[in-house]
Amino acid sequence: DTAVSQTPKYLVTQMGNDKSIKCEQNLGHDTMYWYKQDSKKFLKIMFSYNNKELIINETVPNRFSPKSPDKAHLNLHINSLELGDSAVYFCASSQGGDRVHEQYFGPGTRLTVT
Amino acid sequence: GQQVMQIPQYQHVQEGEDFTTYCNSSTTLSNIQWYKQRPGGHPVFLIQLVKSGEVKKQKRLTFQFGEAKKNSSLHITATQTTDVGTYFCAGPTGRRALTFGSGTRLQVQP
């Protein structure tokens, strides 16, 4: 049983296109996240959702729009893709509550924009 | 904003040698977490430290949280090729999210 799953695993597309990445967790967690990992391996938080509500929106271009249809899903839609969007995108989830619990990561989606 | 730095950025060791990575935060942390990411894989949670001066061991891995709760270290005794990967520390931002350190990439020569 996969705890946090993402689709697709690889995404190759051209500049200007719009694409979506889907994420699902079956751990019953309240909080889900999107991270971007660049070629130097830096992991940077993009968005955080708690019980379907956005709680963190870091300085991410508004071409990126997260959508959480329910607690178990957090999708990421990207409009007008640019070369600099090429990276690995990780979805993660954790328990809710006052403190930050350990996070469970999905396998990642490697996005290549040509 | 909060910054979490790790050193070294990269370390190459011979199998059997020890390895240590250091993590420093610009602010006091309520806790610190460590993750390991194998090449081509995703970050996997290793451990969380909460108390000042806390030391925890997992087999050959020893984790330490500083007295001032602003620094931490991970020490691996007698490295094996299975230890290869990037090790990240991470601290809470105060908005129920984590700031990840810059990571230390470990390469182990058989």
Contacts between the chains, C-beta under 8 A, distances in Angstrom:
chain1	res1	chain2	res2	distance
A	31	B	96	6.5
A	33	B	97	6.7
A	35	B	100	8.0
A	41	B	37	7.7
A	41	B	86	5.6
A	41	B	102	7.9
A	41	B	103	5.1
A	41	B	105	7.0
A	42	B	100	7.7
A	42	B	102	6.3
A	42	B	103	7.4
A	43	B	43	7.0
A	43	B	88	6.6
A	43	B	100	4.2
A	43	B	103	7.5
A	44	B	100	7.7
A	45	B	93	7.8
A	45	B	97	5.2
A	45	B	98	7.1
A	45	B	99	7.5
A	45	B	100	8.0
A	48	B	95	7.4
A	48	B	96	6.7
A	48	B	97	4.9
A	50	B	96	6.7
A	55	B	95	6.6
A	55	B	96	6.4
A	55	B	97	8.0
A	56	B	95	5.5
A	56	B	96	7.7
A	56	B	97	5.3
A	90	B	42	6.0
A	90	B	43	7.3
A	92	B	43	8.0
A	96	B	96	7.8
A	98	B	96	8.0
A	99	B	30	6.8
A	99	B	31	7.1
A	99	B	92	7.1
A	100	B	31	7.4
A	100	B	33	7.9
A	100	B	92	4.1
A	100	B	93	7.9
A	100	B	96	5.7
A	100	B	97	6.7
A	100	B	98	5.9
A	102	B	33	6.1
A	102	B	45	4.2
A	102	B	48	6.1
A	103	B	33	7.9
A	103	B	43	7.7
A	103	B	45	6.6
A	103	B	98	6.6
A	104	B	45	7.1
A	105	B	42	4.2
A	105	B	43	5.0
A	105	B	44	7.2
A	106	B	42	6.5
A	107	B	41	7.7
A	107	B	42	5.4
A	108	B	42	5.2
